Amino acid sequence: MTDPAKVRRHAERIRELVASVVRSQIKDPRLGMITITDARITADLRDATVFYTVLGDAAAQASTAAALESAKGMLRSTVGKALGLRHSPTLTFVLDDVQDQVKHIDDLLAAARQSDAEVQRLAAQAKYAGEPQPYRLDEDEDAEGDQDDDEGTPSATDRR
């Protein structure tokens, strides 16, 4: 069983190595404005997943994915030599769509704010369906109680 701290260190090292090799050694013209965001490696240190983002449209993302696939062998050998493991981990590149998810969440929050404002506007204009005060108040009971006392029951001051 592999130590989780060791796995994290190897994943971080893979991220750094891939980023430096992509920046300095890969001269593929299809490679766009790429950022290596994260790397994860399995507990047996055999498979690594490298997450990346690309600045640009879908065509730039597709061409960058093709460039990374063609450079996968060189990247794997560089990572294997640098890590000094018995087996070089296989590399899988995954487009990190965090920016799309952030935009989607921002759109949802804006829609929620708009609906909250609409509810507040409607609540400010709302009126009661029946009477403004549909419940009996204590004052009404006291007024009725005073009338009953006068009819025949002596009060505390009358008994003295």
RAMO-V984074 format. One record per backbone hydrogen bond with DSSP energy under -1.0 kcal/mol. NH is the residue of the N-H (numbers start at 1). CO is the residue of the C=O. If there is no record, write none. Layout:
nh=NH co=CO
nh=NH co=CO
This chain:
nh=7 co=3
nh=8 co=4
nh=9 co=5
nh=10 co=6
nh=11 co=7
nh=12 co=8
nh=13 co=9
nh=14 co=10
nh=15 co=11
nh=16 co=12
nh=17 co=13
nh=18 co=14
nh=19 co=15
nh=20 co=16
nh=21 co=17
nh=22 co=18
nh=23 co=19
nh=24 co=20
nh=25 co=21
nh=26 co=21
nh=31 co=28
nh=34 co=32
nh=35 co=53
nh=37 co=51
nh=38 co=51
nh=40 co=49
nh=42 co=47
nh=45 co=42
nh=48 co=90
nh=49 co=40
nh=50 co=92
nh=51 co=38
nh=52 co=94
nh=53 co=35
nh=55 co=33
nh=61 co=57
nh=62 co=58
nh=63 co=59
nh=64 co=60
nh=65 co=61
nh=66 co=62
nh=67 co=63
nh=68 co=64
nh=69 co=65
nh=70 co=66
nh=71 co=67
nh=75 co=71
nh=76 co=72
nh=77 co=73
nh=78 co=74
nh=79 co=75
nh=80 co=76
nh=81 co=77
nh=82 co=78
nh=83 co=79
nh=84 co=80
nh=90 co=46
nh=92 co=48
nh=94 co=50
nh=96 co=52
nh=101 co=97
nh=102 co=98
nh=103 co=99
nh=104 co=100
nh=105 co=101
nh=106 co=102
nh=107 co=103
nh=108 co=104
nh=109 co=105
nh=110 co=106
nh=111 co=107
nh=112 co=108
nh=113 co=109
nh=114 co=110
nh=115 co=111
nh=116 co=112
nh=117 co=113
nh=118 co=114
nh=119 co=115
nh=120 co=116
nh=121 co=117
nh=122 co=118
nh=123 co=119
nh=124 co=120
nh=125 co=121
nh=141 co=137
nh=142 co=138
nh=143 co=139
nh=144 co=140
nh=145 co=141
nh=146 co=142
nh=147 co=143
nh=148 co=144
nh=149 co=145
nh=150 co=146
nh=159 co=155
